[in-house]
Every structure is written in C-alpha cells, then in structure tokens.
Amino acid sequence: MNQTVEFKPDLKYTYATGRIRVLETKLLSSSKVEKMINSRSISDVLIYLEDTAYDDTVGEMKDPGKYGEFVKIERLISFDLMERLILDPDVKHLFRIPYDFHNLKVLLKRRLSEVATSIVLSDFGTIPAEVMKTAFETDNFHLLPEFMREVIGQALAQHYLKKNLKSMEFLIDNLEYNHLLFLSKKTNIPFLVTYVKIKIDLTNISTFLRIKYFNTKDNVEEALIEGGNLQLRFFLQLISESPESLPSFFSNNPYLYLIEEGVRKIIEDGSFSIFDKESENYIMNYMKLSRYVTFGIEPIVAYFVSREQDLNIIKMILVGKLNEIPTEEIRQRIPITFN
C-alpha cells in the first residue's frame, strides 16, 4: 500500500468517531475468520459470530442456507447507522448510488432484451426500487432525478446506435463512476476522492485483464473508465503485450503486488480469484489508514466498507461450507479484515 492521503480533522464528527472506535472492536478479526474457515460444520461457523457486530442477526438465523437474508438485514443495519452518523448527504449517496445504477442497468436490459426475464432490484439505492420500476413501466422518467434521466437517455442512444447490450453496459459503468467521482470531489474530502479513484483503477485493471485473457474482442477504449490514477493511454499501450509481461509495466505504481499475484494465478489456471482477493485487500489496507484520524468522517466510511467486507467473508465461508468446498480452497479466496 503506497497510497498517501491528506486528512482534514472535522470537529462535527467528534462523537461519531468515538462511537465508531467502539463498534470497530466488534468487526471480524483475522483469527476469528480463520476459526470459521476451519469449522467442521455450519453451526460451528455461526458460533464464532457470537460477540461480533452480527450476533443478533445470527441468533435469529434459522436456516444458514438463507444467507442472503442475513446479508440484507445486516446491510440495512449498516445503512441505518450511516444515515444517523454521516451528516453530508453526498457522502451517503456515494454508497447508495451504485445500487441505483444496478437497478438502472437491470431495467434497461429487461426493456431492450428480446427475451422476457425476471428481475431482482435493490432497495439500497437513493431511489426506491418500486419507484424506479414504475418509471420504466409507465415511461414516466420524471419520477427520477435529472442525472438518472440523462443516464437512461445516453444508454438508450448507445444501444440504438450499436445494437449491443454489452456496449451499453460499459457506458453505464462509465457514467456511474463519473458520477461517483463528481460526488467525491464535491465533498472536498481527499480520502473519498482517492477511494473512488482506486475503485476505478481496480475496475479497469480487472476489465483489461479479462479482455486480454479471454480474448473477448471487446473495445478496450469503450470498456475502460476514465478518471482513475492510471490513464487510459497506459492500458492502450499494453494491448499487444503478453499476460506474462504485464507486471513489469506496473513496477512504478502501487498495484504491482496484486498484478504479480493475480496474473500468476490467471496464467496458472485461468482463475481471477487471487486478483479479486488482492483487490479487496488493497481497498481494506487503504481503509486502515483511517486509524490515524482523531476525528473525522474517514473512520465512519472505513467502518461501513469494513462491514461490507465482513458480510462478503461470512457469505463466502457459508457458501463454501454448504457446498463442501475444501478448507484450503475457501481460505485462498478470503480477503483480509479491518481488524
């Protein structure tokens, strides 16, 4: 982790920071995760979640196979806490907007697909899922904010021009991250701006590697997102390079380790599991920088991101145990925790 960031103390978050410092102690620890991975049964996995931030929900969990409900309940708890502790609406929107874009993408694909498909919408966005669904069913897009109407207009124009759903998805991804970058800069909080730029970089590296390895024939310029620390021209100059040579081009930037480890595994067996894991590790190590903040919004954001990481870890372990995946294989896929 070679990222550096400027912290700006904010006295209005003095109470919230103190509250978060207490809640942090209830996040998963690496030792607890290791015990969960080594557990012989699902019930043992759940036992190790006692005395954590998730013990109340786990106590009401009748069927471990319904881990999706567990994640949904805990995510609701996270967002409720965020609503109460974060005073800046733009910061809260940074973490809700991705769910809006998920819903937009699903509804657009359903409208343009020739095959009738069922849809699963998220209720965690800034706009209720039912409102968004009604807007599409009635063509009353004035129910949605102006920036969403612009996204829909550009996405439809892209599809009618290229007749390619994947091309439309790339455009929507670009518009999503452009909006997130706009919101982060609007907050004037360097920690958040850098976070969004890291997300853009990691998404671009992932997309680029998948296009190269699977030879998808996708247009690289169309697929990549602008606004990250890594410029698009950096990726374009690597198009003709072999996967084996890629790490050498990252020797002077902070993503070298995840590229080295990720590419090694991709070449070895075509798996992106290590790259995805190291990407999550990179973000979590960045979140750990918030420990140096005495009072400010950064620890609250880090706590929210860390809780989401915990939920993903719990889900991965439960899925692994339910499907009788070997312990070592589960362990290799589990990212680090905040504690």
Buried (B, 14 or more C-beta within 10 A) or exposed (E): EEBEBEBEEBEEBEEBBEBBEEBBEBBBBEEBBEBBBEBEEBEEBBEBBEEBBBEEBBEEBEEBEEBEBBBBBBBEBBBEBBEEBBEBEBBBBBBBBBBBBBBBBBBBBBBBEEEEEEEEBBBBBBBEBEEBBEBBEEEEBEBBEEBBBEBBEBBBEBBEEBEBBEBBBBBBBBBBBBBBBEBBBBBEBBBBBBBBBBBBBBBBBBBBBBBBBEEEEBBBEBBBBEBBBBEBEBBEEBEEEEEEEBBEBBEEEBBBBBBBBBBBBBBEEEBBBBBBBBBBBBBBBBBBBBEEBEBBBBBBBBBBBBBBBBBBBBBBBBBBBEEEBEEEEBBEBBBBBBB
